[in-house]
Amino acid sequence: MILTMRRLRAGATPTCLRPLYRHLVLAVRLLLREQGVWVSGPDEILAAAAQLPGLPTLTVPALVAVVDEWLTRSSEGALQSVCTAVDHLLAWYAAQVSAA
């Protein structure tokens, strides 16, 4: 999943917004479950990411805004926000893996 997220991030275009967002939510959900945190719903999962020690705050628009931008293929900022959040998560994950 991390490898696919890296691939999607490398070629981030408005058409990649939905799969990139989905991979971000799934990765955070799995990491939270490792910590014993069980939340559901994309907005709640990304908000709960603050419970992961050392992970910077992931500032991502609500699911409704992401879906709207993906459907219209516009670039109003959701793609940039999701890409920034993915970059933070990937950097944090790399640091966690190298520390282990």
GROMACS elastic network, one bead per residue, 0.5 to 0.9 nm:
[ bonds ]
;  ai    aj funct       b0    kb
    1     4     6  0.51504   500
    1     5     6  0.61634   500
    1     6     6  0.86427   500
    1    23     6  0.70360   500
    1    26     6  0.85251   500
    1    27     6  0.73320   500
    2     6     6  0.61784   500
    2     7     6  0.86448   500
    2    23     6  0.80431   500
    2    24     6  0.89662   500
    2    27     6  0.74838   500
    2    90     6  0.77419   500
    2    93     6  0.89698   500
    3     6     6  0.50600   500
    3     7     6  0.62435   500
    3     8     6  0.86394   500
    4     8     6  0.60945   500
    4     9     6  0.84523   500
    4    20     6  0.87640   500
    4    23     6  0.79826   500
    5     8     6  0.50823   500
    5     9     6  0.60082   500
    5    10     6  0.85314   500
    5    19     6  0.84917   500
    5    20     6  0.63126   500
    5    23     6  0.60538   500
    5    24     6  0.73568   500
    5    27     6  0.89673   500
    5    86     6  0.78136   500
    5    90     6  0.85903   500
    6     9     6  0.50288   500
    6    10     6  0.60942   500
    6    11     6  0.88090   500
    6    86     6  0.83794   500
    6    87     6  0.87831   500
    6    90     6  0.77706   500
    7    10     6  0.51539   500
    7    11     6  0.65960   500
    7    12     6  0.85459   500
    8    11     6  0.54254   500
    8    12     6  0.58150   500
    8    13     6  0.87396   500
    8    16     6  0.66222   500
    8    17     6  0.86998   500
    8    19     6  0.76824   500
    8    20     6  0.60307   500
    9    13     6  0.86492   500
    9    16     6  0.82613   500
    9    20     6  0.69384   500
    9    83     6  0.65388   500
    9    86     6  0.73857   500
    9    87     6  0.80550   500
   11    16     6  0.77756   500
   12    15     6  0.78545   500
   12    16     6  0.56848   500
   12    17     6  0.71382   500
   12    20     6  0.80313   500
   12    79     6  0.79596   500
   12    83     6  0.75837   500
   13    16     6  0.52508   500
   13    17     6  0.67127   500
   13    75     6  0.89779   500
   13    79     6  0.77138   500
   14    17     6  0.52922   500
   14    18     6  0.83407   500
   14    69     6  0.79669   500
   14    70     6  0.63599   500
   14    73     6  0.55111   500
   14    74     6  0.68350   500
   14    75     6  0.67028   500
   14    79     6  0.66390   500
   15    18     6  0.72388   500
   15    19     6  0.84871   500
   15    70     6  0.67183   500
   15    71     6  0.88247   500
   15    73     6  0.67439   500
   16    19     6  0.56644   500
   16    20     6  0.59580   500
   16    21     6  0.84728   500
   16    70     6  0.82768   500
   16    79     6  0.85969   500
   17    20     6  0.52238   500
   17    21     6  0.60094   500
   17    22     6  0.85605   500
   17    66     6  0.76137   500
   17    67     6  0.86054   500
   17    69     6  0.83296   500
   17    70     6  0.61270   500
   17    73     6  0.89516   500
   17    78     6  0.80530   500
   17    79     6  0.58492   500
   17    82     6  0.76781   500
   17    83     6  0.86414   500
   18    21     6  0.51552   500
   18    22     6  0.61289   500
   18    23     6  0.86660   500
   18    66     6  0.73686   500
   18    67     6  0.70985   500
   18    70     6  0.63487   500
   19    23     6  0.61428   500
   19    24     6  0.85558   500
   20    23     6  0.52079   500
   20    24     6  0.62117   500
   20    25     6  0.87409   500
   20    79     6  0.89327   500
   20    82     6  0.75153   500
   20    83     6  0.79867   500
   20    86     6  0.80913   500
   21    24     6  0.50612   500
   21    25     6  0.62571   500
   21    26     6  0.86146   500
   21    63     6  0.88634   500
   21    66     6  0.80191   500
   21    79     6  0.87089   500
   21    82     6  0.63870   500
   21    83     6  0.86007   500
   21    86     6  0.84292   500
   22    25     6  0.52053   500
   22    26     6  0.61170   500
   22    27     6  0.85543   500
   22    42     6  0.83809   500
   23    26     6  0.50435   500
   23    27     6  0.59732   500
   23    28     6  0.84981   500
   23    86     6  0.89524   500
   24    27     6  0.52532   500
   24    28     6  0.62197   500
   24    29     6  0.85204   500
   24    46     6  0.84749   500
   24    82     6  0.80676   500
   24    85     6  0.79656   500
   24    86     6  0.63269   500
   24    89     6  0.80634   500
   25    28     6  0.52381   500
   25    29     6  0.60037   500
   25    30     6  0.86519   500
   25    41     6  0.89164   500
   25    42     6  0.59972   500
   25    43     6  0.85671   500
   25    45     6  0.67072   500
   25    46     6  0.64892   500
   26    30     6  0.61805   500
   26    31     6  0.85770   500
   26    42     6  0.85421   500
   26    45     6  0.87213   500
   27    30     6  0.52632   500
   27    31     6  0.61955   500
   27    32     6  0.85879   500
   27    89     6  0.87416   500
   28    31     6  0.50506   500
   28    32     6  0.60222   500
   28    33     6  0.85440   500
   28    45     6  0.68752   500
   28    46     6  0.68623   500
   28    48     6  0.86171   500
   28    49     6  0.64149   500
   28    52     6  0.89004   500
   28    89     6  0.83193   500
   29    32     6  0.51459   500
   29    33     6  0.62204   500
   29    34     6  0.87868   500
   29    37     6  0.85277   500
   29    38     6  0.79339   500
   29    39     6  0.76047   500
   29    40     6  0.81039   500
   29    42     6  0.86582   500
   29    45     6  0.60650   500
   29    46     6  0.80371   500
   29    48     6  0.88776   500
   29    49     6  0.82214   500
   30    33     6  0.50811   500
   30    34     6  0.64218   500
   30    35     6  0.89043   500
   31    34     6  0.51803   500
   31    35     6  0.67305   500
   31    36     6  0.89927   500
   31    37     6  0.87368   500
   31    49     6  0.85604   500
   31    52     6  0.78229   500
   32    35     6  0.50606   500
   32    36     6  0.63918   500
   32    37     6  0.51114   500
   32    38     6  0.69375   500
   32    39     6  0.82661   500
   32    45     6  0.82035   500
   32    48     6  0.78285   500
   32    49     6  0.70821   500
   32    51     6  0.78124   500
   32    52     6  0.69742   500
   33    37     6  0.50797   500
   33    38     6  0.58335   500
   33    39     6  0.84559   500
   34    37     6  0.74321   500
   35    38     6  0.87891   500
   35    51     6  0.87096   500
   35    52     6  0.77852   500
   37    48     6  0.82744   500
   37    51     6  0.85467   500
   38    45     6  0.86199   500
   39    42     6  0.89260   500
   39    44     6  0.65819   500
   39    45     6  0.58652   500
   39    48     6  0.77084   500
   40    43     6  0.83902   500
   40    44     6  0.63609   500
   40    45     6  0.61028   500
   41    44     6  0.53740   500
   41    45     6  0.60354   500
   41    46     6  0.86860   500
   42    45     6  0.50808   500
   42    46     6  0.61772   500
   42    47     6  0.85240   500
   42    62     6  0.81974   500
   42    63     6  0.67950   500
   43    46     6  0.53738   500
   43    47     6  0.61728   500
   43    48     6  0.86367   500
   43    60     6  0.86162   500
   43    61     6  0.84170   500
   43    62     6  0.59836   500
   43    63     6  0.64426   500
   44    47     6  0.50454   500
   44    48     6  0.60789   500
   44    49     6  0.87190   500
   45    48     6  0.51047   500
   45    49     6  0.64350   500
   46    49     6  0.51523   500
   46    50     6  0.79208   500
   46    58     6  0.68791   500
   46    59     6  0.83972   500
   46    60     6  0.77154   500
   47    50     6  0.64081   500
   47    51     6  0.86602   500
   47    57     6  0.84574   500
   47    58     6  0.76338   500
   47    59     6  0.85818   500
   47    60     6  0.89881   500
   48    51     6  0.57320   500
   48    52     6  0.79705   500
   49    52     6  0.55691   500
   49    53     6  0.89197   500
   49    55     6  0.74737   500
   49    56     6  0.86858   500
   49    57     6  0.73944   500
   49    58     6  0.72287   500
   50    53     6  0.74906   500
   50    54     6  0.84972   500
   50    55     6  0.67216   500
   50    56     6  0.72569   500
   50    57     6  0.59126   500
   50    58     6  0.76590   500
   51    54     6  0.87107   500
   51    55     6  0.81244   500
   52    55     6  0.57391   500
   52    56     6  0.87925   500
   53    56     6  0.87218   500
   54    92     6  0.74425   500
   55    58     6  0.81457   500
   55    88     6  0.74363   500
   55    89     6  0.70219   500
   55    92     6  0.60168   500
   55    93     6  0.86734   500
   56    85     6  0.86758   500
   56    88     6  0.66802   500
   56    89     6  0.79978   500
   56    92     6  0.81045   500
   57    85     6  0.81374   500
   57    88     6  0.84881   500
   58    81     6  0.85544   500
   58    82     6  0.84955   500
   58    84     6  0.80707   500
   58    85     6  0.51359   500
   58    86     6  0.83917   500
   58    88     6  0.75248   500
   58    89     6  0.81463   500
   59    81     6  0.66367   500
   59    82     6  0.79372   500
   59    84     6  0.82537   500
   59    85     6  0.65809   500
   60    63     6  0.86405   500
   60    66     6  0.86907   500
   60    78     6  0.71476   500
   60    81     6  0.54689   500
   60    82     6  0.57994   500
   60    84     6  0.86032   500
   60    85     6  0.68593   500
   61    64     6  0.80000   500
   61    65     6  0.60628   500
   61    66     6  0.64743   500
   61    77     6  0.86850   500
   61    78     6  0.61825   500
   61    81     6  0.72295   500
   61    82     6  0.79515   500
   62    65     6  0.54718   500
   62    66     6  0.64942   500
   62    67     6  0.88262   500
   62    78     6  0.89974   500
   63    66     6  0.50655   500
   63    67     6  0.60929   500
   63    68     6  0.85028   500
   64    67     6  0.52423   500
   64    68     6  0.61146   500
   64    69     6  0.86411   500
   65    68     6  0.50862   500
   65    69     6  0.61445   500
   65    70     6  0.85260   500
   65    78     6  0.71366   500
   66    69     6  0.52284   500
   66    70     6  0.61076   500
   66    71     6  0.86251   500
   66    78     6  0.57723   500
   66    79     6  0.77727   500
   66    82     6  0.87662   500
   67    70     6  0.50319   500
   67    71     6  0.60797   500
   67    72     6  0.86135   500
   68    71     6  0.52216   500
   68    72     6  0.62541   500
   68    73     6  0.83766   500
   68    74     6  0.86640   500
   69    72     6  0.52734   500
   69    73     6  0.57362   500
   69    74     6  0.54263   500
   69    75     6  0.68385   500
   69    76     6  0.70223   500
   69    77     6  0.84499   500
   69    78     6  0.68778   500
   69    79     6  0.81181   500
   70    73     6  0.50052   500
   70    74     6  0.69586   500
   70    75     6  0.86118   500
   70    78     6  0.87076   500
   70    79     6  0.85712   500
   71    74     6  0.80096   500
   72    75     6  0.87976   500
   74    77     6  0.86059   500
   75    78     6  0.70311   500
   75    79     6  0.65739   500
   75    80     6  0.80931   500
   76    79     6  0.76073   500
   76    80     6  0.84108   500
   77    80     6  0.51723   500
   77    81     6  0.61399   500
   77    82     6  0.85729   500
   78    81     6  0.50441   500
   78    82     6  0.60192   500
   78    83     6  0.84383   500
   79    82     6  0.51584   500
   79    83     6  0.60275   500
   79    84     6  0.85335   500
   80    83     6  0.50877   500
   80    84     6  0.61201   500
   80    85     6  0.86007   500
   81    84     6  0.51324   500
   81    85     6  0.61965   500
   81    86     6  0.85946   500
   82    85     6  0.50428   500
   82    86     6  0.60690   500
   82    87     6  0.85273   500
   83    86     6  0.50198   500
   83    87     6  0.60879   500
   83    88     6  0.86324   500
   84    87     6  0.50274   500
   84    88     6  0.62661   500
   84    89     6  0.86450   500
   85    88     6  0.50934   500
   85    89     6  0.61574   500
   85    90     6  0.85803   500
   86    89     6  0.50165   500
   86    90     6  0.59937   500
   86    91     6  0.84681   500
   87    90     6  0.52001   500
   87    91     6  0.61016   500
   87    92     6  0.84801   500
   88    91     6  0.52477   500
   88    92     6  0.60517   500
   88    93     6  0.84829   500
   89    92     6  0.50592   500
   89    93     6  0.59504   500
   89    94     6  0.85075   500
   90    94     6  0.60627   500
   90    95     6  0.85793   500
   91    94     6  0.51407   500
   91    95     6  0.62836   500
   91    96     6  0.86844   500
   92    95     6  0.51579   500
   92    96     6  0.62299   500
   92    97     6  0.87174   500
   93    97     6  0.61343   500
   93    98     6  0.85568   500
   94    97     6  0.51648   500
   94    98     6  0.61075   500
   94    99     6  0.85268   500
   95    98     6  0.52032   500
   95    99     6  0.61073   500
   95   100     6  0.87424   500
   96    99     6  0.52068   500
   96   100     6  0.64229   500
   97   100     6  0.53084   500
